Amino acid sequence: MIRIEAVYGCGDSLTPDVAARLATVAERYRAQLELECAGKRVRLDSLIGILSLECRRGTKVAILAEGEDGQAAAEAIREVIEKRG
């Protein structure tokens, strides 16, 4: 399993738009992806799960990936998570 640490930077909090971008990026890969924030872990194939996270700007998160393209998938998710906006 691959684990990449990141800092949430997408606005002040996790919005439906950001959650949709995360889910869309996750769909491009075969790896199973999870996001961990504030002690809660959810799969990135669940929009409702993503929205349940309480990510705020500056919050440390972990991206977990398992599968043949896990490294690339985790890096793509990190780009979304850390994007300022």
Backbone torsions as a table, in degrees:
resi	resn	phi	psi	omega
1	MET	NA	138.0	178.7
2	ILE	-98.6	137.9	178.4
3	ARG	-131.4	123.6	178.3
4	ILE	-122.8	130.0	177.1
5	GLU	-88.4	146.6	178.5
6	ALA	-150.8	170.5	175.7
7	VAL	-121.1	126.8	-178.0
8	TYR	-65.6	127.8	-177.8
9	GLY	-134.1	9.3	-175.9
10	CYS	-86.4	76.7	-180.0
11	GLY	76.6	-173.3	-175.7
12	ASP	-73.2	-29.9	179.6
13	SER	-151.8	171.2	-179.2
14	LEU	-75.3	118.6	-177.7
15	THR	-104.6	164.4	175.4
16	PRO	-57.3	-34.3	178.5
17	ASP	-63.4	-46.0	179.1
18	VAL	-65.9	-42.1	178.6
19	ALA	-59.4	-41.9	178.7
20	ALA	-65.1	-40.1	177.6
21	ARG	-63.0	-41.7	178.3
22	LEU	-61.4	-46.2	-179.9
23	ALA	-63.9	-39.4	179.8
24	THR	-65.5	-43.3	177.8
25	VAL	-64.7	-42.9	-179.8
26	ALA	-60.2	-34.7	-179.5
27	GLU	-64.8	-22.1	-177.9
28	ARG	-73.2	-12.5	-173.3
29	TYR	-119.2	155.9	178.0
30	ARG	-85.2	-21.0	-178.1
31	ALA	-62.9	149.9	172.1
32	GLN	-85.3	126.5	-175.7
33	LEU	-117.3	139.7	175.9
34	GLU	-133.3	153.4	177.1
35	LEU	-124.1	132.7	-179.9
36	GLU	-116.7	127.6	-178.5
37	CYS	-147.2	128.0	178.2
38	ALA	52.4	41.7	176.4
39	GLY	81.0	0.7	179.9
40	LYS	-112.7	137.7	-179.5
41	ARG	-121.8	131.5	178.7
42	VAL	-133.8	154.6	175.3
43	ARG	-80.3	144.5	-177.4
44	LEU	-84.1	6.7	173.3
45	ASP	-96.2	6.5	179.6
46	SER	-119.0	103.4	-179.8
47	LEU	-60.2	-41.1	178.2
48	ILE	-63.2	-41.9	177.9
49	GLY	-60.9	-45.3	179.6
50	ILE	-59.9	-44.8	-179.0
51	LEU	-65.6	-20.9	180.0
52	SER	-76.5	-13.4	179.2
53	LEU	-73.3	147.1	179.7
54	GLU	-106.4	62.9	179.1
55	CYS	-85.3	132.6	176.6
56	ARG	-126.9	158.0	178.8
57	ARG	-53.1	131.4	179.9
58	GLY	91.3	-7.3	179.4
59	THR	-72.8	135.2	175.3
60	LYS	-77.9	134.9	177.9
61	VAL	-130.8	161.0	175.0
62	ALA	-124.7	136.2	176.2
63	ILE	-106.5	124.9	-179.7
64	LEU	-115.5	134.2	-177.9
65	ALA	-137.8	140.6	176.5
66	GLU	-138.5	126.0	179.8
67	GLY	142.7	173.7	-173.3
68	GLU	-62.4	-31.8	178.8
69	ASP	-110.0	28.5	-175.9
70	GLY	-60.3	-41.5	-178.9
71	GLN	-63.1	-48.1	179.8
72	ALA	-63.5	-40.2	-179.6
73	ALA	-64.5	-45.5	-179.6
74	ALA	-63.7	-39.2	178.5
75	GLU	-65.3	-40.0	179.1
76	ALA	-64.9	-40.5	178.0
77	ILE	-65.9	-40.6	179.1
78	ARG	-60.2	-38.9	178.1
79	GLU	-59.4	-40.2	178.7
80	VAL	-68.2	-46.2	-176.3
81	ILE	-61.1	-41.9	-173.6
82	GLU	-88.4	-6.6	-177.6
83	LYS	-64.3	129.0	178.0
84	ARG	-79.0	138.1	178.8
85	GLY	175.3	NA	NA
